[in-house]
Amino acid sequence: MPSILAVDDSVSMRQLVAFTLKEAGFDVIEAVDGEDALAKAQTRRADVVLTDVNMPKMDGISLIRNLRQLPAYKFTPMLLLTTESAPEKKAEGKAAGATGWIVKPFNPEQLLATISKVIK
Amino acid sequence: MAIDVTKFHQTFFEESLEGLELMESGLLELEVGADNNEAINQIFRAAHSIKGGAGTFGFTAVTEFTHLLETILDRRRSGQAEVTQEAVDVLLESIDVLREMLSATRDGSELDPAEVVGVQARLQELVDSDLPAGGAAPVPSPAVPTPTSAVDAGSGDAVSGAALGTWRVTFKPQPHLFRTGNDPVRILGELAELGAYTVVADTSALPALADLDVESCYTAWTVELEGPTEQSAIEQVFEWVEDDAEITITRLDTPAVPAADPEAETAPSEPAAGADADGPAAAPTDTERRTGGERRQAEAAHGPATATTTSIRVDIEKIDTLINMVGELVITQSMLQELAQGNAIDLEKLQEGLADLERNTRELQGSVMQIRMLPISFSFNRLPRLVRDLSGKLGKKVELKIHGETTELDKTVMEKIGDPLVHLIRNALDHGLETPEVRVANGKPETGRITLDAYHEGGNIVIEIADDGAGLNTQRIVAKARERGLVGEDDQLTERQIHDLIFHPGFSTAETISDVSGRGVGMDVVKRNIVDLGGVIEVESAAGKGSRFRIRLPLTLAILDGQVVRVRDQVFIVPLVSIVESILFDPSLTSSLARGAGVYRHREAAIPVIDLSESFGIPPAAETADTPPLLVVVEAEGTRAGILVDDLLAQQQIVIKSLKTNFRAVPGLSGATILGDGTVAMILDVNSVLGLYRQTL
């Protein structure tokens, strides 16, 4: 089953995302911020990266920028969890190498629909 | 697949309330007019998380409220607006409201809407006043109630309502497309879901093999699509790549309903919402309804009191330690088992194994206890705000210093110590510290100081609250105590005895009742709370220099160090903290009644002698000596007494089991425990035993 790196500093959001993905049968690697995610991404290869934008230590956009530098993550789909209130984050994320975004608030079905778009 | 999001609510409330504390302490540290960038960023992040979570979990009111907060913070973060005292005040107030909103949502209780509306209006005012009148852009209301990403949910939904159409779509990605993780095949596949289609690939841009960069995209596609779809649905497919490709979408046939098309483009949300009524977009409302229903059911079944479950967040490190120890325990267990299966038992090895087992068990116990331990900052965190608000109200200047906030304490103790701490701080501010004028007149610095300190000391945690104020006024305390009849006219009291009077029920020396520390019903309640936790409180004070309250608490309520004693054929536990000493009982020193009840002369003082066999009605066993040979001298709340026992057994750590939950509360006993040999022993509540004794007099 494909593995998904789920990054969010909010415990409840991370739990919700991880639980939803696990229920759908994905392997989930959880990380609490960009730094944590960058470290974990290098020990385990994720097939999709799903990250919050606003996080302490390293934000989601920097995470994507850093991940894209790694040969293993050159073409990996990476999605940002953004809010409508920050449309500029989409552009910023794209420039950093994000594949796309999921707009918060979302419900589990929407999350899975979007993930299934980028999973081969 | 339906995911029940309600199971994450508890976590959401917990982290949001924690986030509010972060915001609060961050706001308190903001300096007006200074560069606060990192601090504001942190506050903003906390607000942002709460808003995001509230939106996802369907708590619309919280989202709307937090949205204003977020806007205000964002403008200050980006330097569009200044951090003013007024802004900080409104933000702090809004944190209080938000805290109540979250609690009310969690508990399913009602909230006074007037308060919310009032603060919300002030937030809105602040938002409006931030920007100059001409350029003031209204804050777009948050995209909460229905997730705007409805169209994201999948093109399938959009298909259903639209009329048939024929479209030509050209898609010419820029070479770097792959490097964004986007795959043209995926995008074309999504288009295919919208209807019948034919696709033509244009490979004319493909270079010679030698020049080919395998990581670049050289192909372009032209798709002809016929299906019940609208332009917006097609655009949606390309949403992520619209800046990474040239895309054209042309309608080939004439639309059946001419008006439908432009409308769909300019206001896609309206028809989409209608078409998606049964689709994912409507789901959050379903969830909301479901939540409400479940909560009502839960309340009907258990009553509202059970609505809140408490949980604890534990450091991963602590859990890892625990898992390690369980691992060790399993190894020891299998070693012992192997030993038992051998023909001849190797005694030395067995003892070794048992020693390991003992060590493992002790360490495991220690680690499990560690899980309940939280840094005392959880209690301390609310105090800076309190001091700020109160000092403003009282017109006093004060600096609060906090030390030792990482000192760990059992969660149960922590929950109960919060109110007493608040009360002591209020007292220090209200009664202890002088006004700036008085301080200056007395040659003190204008700004008073309150110090809060926590540290571990020999199995206890000590919390100190000190101020450099006027100190306790002994004359006034004595006068008041005489007036109240607490001490006689001619009683000579030591300074310490005078200080202790403030803990006496109903004692207050404040000349006017202020709304800050109230009617002086506090200190006795503070003391009772602390004694209930098995702790003590002491006060030291020097006139003109200040007061220092010292609270000593057990680290945990789950375990105590106990002395196991035998009374006739029954075994009791006496908490070690209460024992002064154990002595041989000398019948000649007692004004003896039957079995020694009466008064014993102990170190120049007369102490009452308590016979537990009488208090608990234990019948004499056959071999019981006429007079028990030992006297355990105990002390509780300054009163000493001797407890007659037949034998002193082991001293050990006792795991307390509640009598109240397993049986019922019994006067004189604080709980029970199970000893190593499986027998149940009662734990004496020394204070209450002394009370029982006084009743029989």
Interface residues (C-beta under 8 A of the other chain):
Chain A: D9 S10 V11 S12 M13 Q15 L16 F19 T20 E23 A24 D52 N54 M55 P56 R68 K74 F75 T76 P77 M78 L81 T83 E84 S85 A91 K94 G97 A98 T99 G100 W101 I102 V103 K104 P105 F106 N107 P108 E109 Q110 L112 A113 T114 K117 V118 K120
Chain B: M1 I3 V5 K7 F8 H9 T11 F12 E14 E15 Q42 F44 R45 H48 S49 K51 G52 G53 G55 T56 F57 G58 T63 H67 E70 T71 P140 P142 A143 V144 P147 T148 S149 D152 A153 G154 F178 R179 T180 G181 N182 D183 R186 E190 E215 E239 W240 D243 D244 P280 A283 P284 T287 R313
